[in-house]
Structure formats: C-alpha cells, structure tokens
C-alpha cells in the first residue's frame, strides 16, 4: 500500500484554526447545535490518503462474514470498524451547501470533517479522493460524531426546505460523542451500459479503500477484527446499478481480506437488490476455479451486461 499523505490533528485546535464555511443556514444551525461554545472536543483525528493499489493477479478470497442490514448506518466506538463515505472526487466539497446526501450528512454529523477539508486547502495539499483518473481514497480515524439527524425527515432536498424549528427538532445532539473511522471513496458516473473499464475502476477504488482500512487497522488495533460498513455506494444521485455495486464491493472486501462486511440496505426493498448482487457474485465465482486469474472472473462480470440506472435527485 502506498501512503500519499498522513496527518494528525487535535480536534479543538482544528475547528478553531480552520472553521467550516457553512453557506446554508440549516447547515449553520446543525453546526451550532453540535458544537456549542461550551463543547469539549477530545481525541486525535488521523487522516491518510492512499495511492491506487494493484489488484491481485489471482482470485484468492477471504471467508468474509457478510450480512445485510435493512436500515441506515449504526455508529459507535467499535475499534476496527470503518464506515464508507460516498465521497466526491473533491473531498467533502459540498459540506457547507444546501445538499444533504450521504457525504454531506456525515459531514454534518461529524463537523470536524469540514475543518479537515479547510486545513488541507490552506496547506495546499490536494483534498481529493481521485487524481488523474485514479482513485486516491482518504481514510479518517477518530472523528467525533456529535449529533444525529433524522434522515426520515431531513435527508436529501427536504433538508434545505425544512424550517429552523424542524431542523432543530430532528437533530439530536449527542451528550457523549462517539468516534468514527471513515473510508472516503468516490464512485464513477455514467449512463447506458457498464464497460469493462468501469468495472475495473470501481473494483480498484473499493479494493484500495478496503485494503487501506485493513492496513490501518493492523497498525492501530492489531487484535481487533476489521469490519467495513457500506451500502449502495454511487447508487443515489449517480444512478449506479445496485446489483453491480453490491457485487463489486463484496468481491473487493474478500480480496482485501476483510473479516466482516455489514451492508446497510436501508429498507426491505434494498435487501432484494443486495441479495441479487450477492447471488450474481456467487454465480460468477461458481463458474470459475479457485486461484484462477482475476481477469477471467471480471470478464464474466462484464458479460452480465449491467447498465446504469437513473439518479434519484438527491
């Protein structure tokens, strides 16, 4: 694994020296609730950026414990647990806007993420999860989750339209903030059929992010199992194919030797899409042989002729 950048920050100093620029009043309100003047910010935040990792030559898969969850992300202080951030190529770029899709939601609930972006920009360090067409995932450890937004009421375009009283009512400030570890990876955009280059790009991106998380876990928590929590990455505003994005994330996790993958499918309908993608992976694996070239497996994935869907407007 190639580490491009490694930084450590004390959160109170980070927020003080690099305050977020919040362009929408509802974002400012959430920040003010989560970071009231008397708030205590503790711990240490570490940020790393990684170069694209070469895929393994052969299909050698870990026995990853994979389970779907018909709900949104759960958060806690679990060591070795990583949540995928459905990032833009520009890291946390829309944190201060009216938008509240998955990336912006995580920034609102973890306000120090906005200050991380501002710190990198001031340092003139690329705050990017992609560069020159290649993935450069960014990992963040130990960032405080200081509030929880009710996504049934505030998610997507409903956030910008909500009154201050609604935002206040549906933002729960955490009296004991938890700490989260994040994997920021950007999904591709497109339309029509997926070509082999798209499949390779998605897999390299997910594999690099997951392998980097495993590397950091071994450094920080050598005795803890590595758990990835993800979902339908790239399948909201970008209209990514849920079946293919599930298949490739499960494959990436097993190639990277991840111990557990929890796939948050949001609702029962999402479970159907998860099982379709997981089943498709089982079929392409069954059609091959253990230790075969990975390229042969990916050719069979390409033969499934997946197509992009339509963005959901978030």
N, C-alpha and C positions, 0 to 999 in steps of 0.2 A: 504494500500500500504506500502511495506517495502522499505525504502531508505537504500541502502547499502553504498553509498558514496555521499558526497556533497562537491564540491569545487567551489571557486570563483577566477577568475584571471583577472588582468588588462592586456589588450592585448599587449601593447607595451612592458611591462616587460616580459610577457610570450614569445613573439617572440625573445626578446633579450637573455633571460636566457636559452631558450630551442629551439634553431634554428632548423628548419627542416633539415633532411638528405635527399637530393634530388639526387638520383642515376642516373637519366636520364637527359641529357642536356636540353631537351624540358621542363621538369618539372622545372628545374632551371630557364630557360628563363621566364616561366609564373610567377614564384615567383618574379623574379627581376622586371618584369613589374608591378606586383600588389603591391609590397612592395618596391618601390624605396626609396633611402635613405632619401628623404625629406617627406616621407609619414607620416601622422598623424593617429595614431590608437587610437580610442576612445571607450568609453562604458565599460561595465563589462560583462565578459563571466562567466556563471554558468554551471557547469557540475554535473549531478546526475546520479547515477546507481541504478537500481531497481531490487529487487527480483521478481521471477515469482509470479504473482497474481493468486489466485484460481479463477476458472471460476464460474459464478453464477450457482446456482442449477437449477433455472427455467428460461424459455425463457420470459424475460421481456425487451422489446426493446424500445429504444427511437425513436422518429419520426425524425431521422436524415435526413437533406436535402442533398441528394446525387445527384451529377451531374458529368457526364464525360466531359472531355475536350480533343479535338483531337490535342494536342500539348504537348510540354515539359513544365517542371515546370515554373511557374511565381514566381518571388521573389519581396518582398517589405518590408516595415517596419510595416506590419499589426500586431497589438497585438493579441495574442490568436491564431496565425496561426503557424502550425507545418508542416515541410516537412519531409517525411520519408527518411532516409538514408538507402540504401540497403547494410547493413554492412556485413563485415566478422565477424566470431566469435572473431578474434583479431581486436580490434577497429582501423580503419584507417590504417591497416597494410601495404597496398601497395601504400600509398600516394606518395612515392618517386620513384616508379618503372616506367617502360615504359607503364604500363597499364593505360587506361582511360575509364573504365566503370563508372557506376553511382556513386559509392562510391568515386573513385579517382577523378572524375570530381568535386564533391562537395568539396573535399579537395583542389583541385587546385584553385577553385573559392573562397574558404574560407580558406586562408593559415594558419590561427591560429589553424585550426583543427589538422594539423600536429604537431604543437607545444604542443597541448593538449596531444597527444599520448606520445611525448617525456617527458613531465612533469610527467605523470603518471608512465612511466617506470623508470624515475630517482627516483621517490618517492617509487618505488617498490610496487605500487598499481596495481592490475590486470586491465589491459586495455582490457577488454573483454566484449562482448555482450552475451556470453554464458559461463556457468561454470558447470561442472559435468553433462552435458547433458540438463541443464535447461536454459531458456532464462534469461538474466540479461540486459535488454535494457538500453542504455545510452542516456540521453537527454542532449542537449546543447542549451542554450539560449543566444541570443545577440551576436552571432559570425558574424563578418563583412564579407559580400560578396564584394570583392574588384575588381573582374573582371568577365567577362562573355566570355566563349569560344563558338565559333560557332560549335555546335555539328554536323551540316550537313557536316562539313569538317574535324573535328578533333576527332570525337568520336571513341572509340574502338581502333583497331590496327592501324588505319590511323594516330593516334596521334604520335606514335613512329616513323613512317616512314616519317612524314612531315619535310620539311626543316625549318630552323630557320625563314626564311622570311615568309613562310606560317603560322607558329605558331604566329609570330608577327602580321601578317595581320589580323588573325582571332581571336585575343584576344583583347577584348575591356576593357580597364581599366576604372573603374567607378570613376568619379571625386567626386561623393558623395556616398560612400559605403552604402549599405543597411545592415540591421541586420536580421539574420535568426535564427529561432528556429528549431532544428533537433531532430528526433527520430531515433536513430541508432538501427536497429534490423536485426538479421541475419536469412536468410531463410534456410530451410533444403536442403540437396542434396539427390538425389536418382535416381532410374530408375525403369521402369516397373510400376506395379500398386501402387497407394497410399493405404496404410493400415490405419486403424483407429488411430494408434499411430501417424502417420504422420499428420493426420487431427487435432488431439488434440494438437500436438506440434505447428503447425502453428497458430492455433487459440489462444493458450495461449500466444505465442510470440506477436502476433498483439494486443491482448486484453491488455496485460501488458503494452506495449508501449503506446497504446492509452489512457488507464486509467491513466497512469503516467502523460501524457501530460495534461489530464483534471485536475488532481490534482494540477500540477504546474501552470496551467492557473488560477485556482481559487485563488492560492496564489499570483500570480504576477499581474493578470489583472481580478479582480473579476467581473467586469461589462462587459467584452468582451465575445462574443460567441467563442466557441472552434472550430477551423477548422483544419482538417487534410488534407494534400495534399499528395497523394500517386500515385502509378501506378502499373505496372506489376512486383512487388517485387518478386525476385527469379526466374524470367522467362527469363532471358538473358543467361548468361554463364551456369547457373544451369539447364536450360531446364524445369523449373517449369510449371505446367499446368495453362494457363492464366485464364481459366474459374473457376477453383477451387480457385486460389489465389485471384481472384476478389470476389467470393462468401464469402470466409472466412474473408477478410478484411471488407467487408460491414457488415457482421454479427458482427465482433469484434467492429466496430465503434458504432453500435446500442446497443450492450450490454454494452459498456463503456459510453453511454450517450453523445456521441459527437454531437455537434449541426450541423456541416456541414462537408461533405466529398467531396473533389474535386479529381476526379480520372483522372490522366493525361495519356491518352491512346496513345499519340504521333501522331497518324495519323488515317485516316478513318478506315483502317482495324482493328486498335486497338479498335475502338468503337464497332465493331461487337463482338469481344471477350468480351469486358466489358458487353455488353447487354446480351450475352449468360450466363455469370456468374451471373449477377444480376437476370436474369429470373429464373435461377436454384434455387437461394435462395428464390425467391417468391414462387416457386412451393413447396419446402420442408416446407416452413412456412405454406402455404395453406393446406398442408396435415396434419398439427398438430392442436393443440388448444392453445389459449393464456394461458400462465402460465404453460405449460407442462414442464416436466423435460428437461433440455438442452440435456441430454444424448440421449433422444429419437430423438430429431432433428438431432443430429450428426450421429446417426445410419442411418437416411435417407440420409444424405450427403454421408456416406460411401457406401450406396447401389447404388450410381450413378456411381461407378466403374471408377473413374478418373485415368488417367495414366500420368506419367512423359513424357515430350517431350524430344527434343534434344537441347543441348546448342548451342547458336549462335556464339560461338567463341570469344566473347568479353572478 
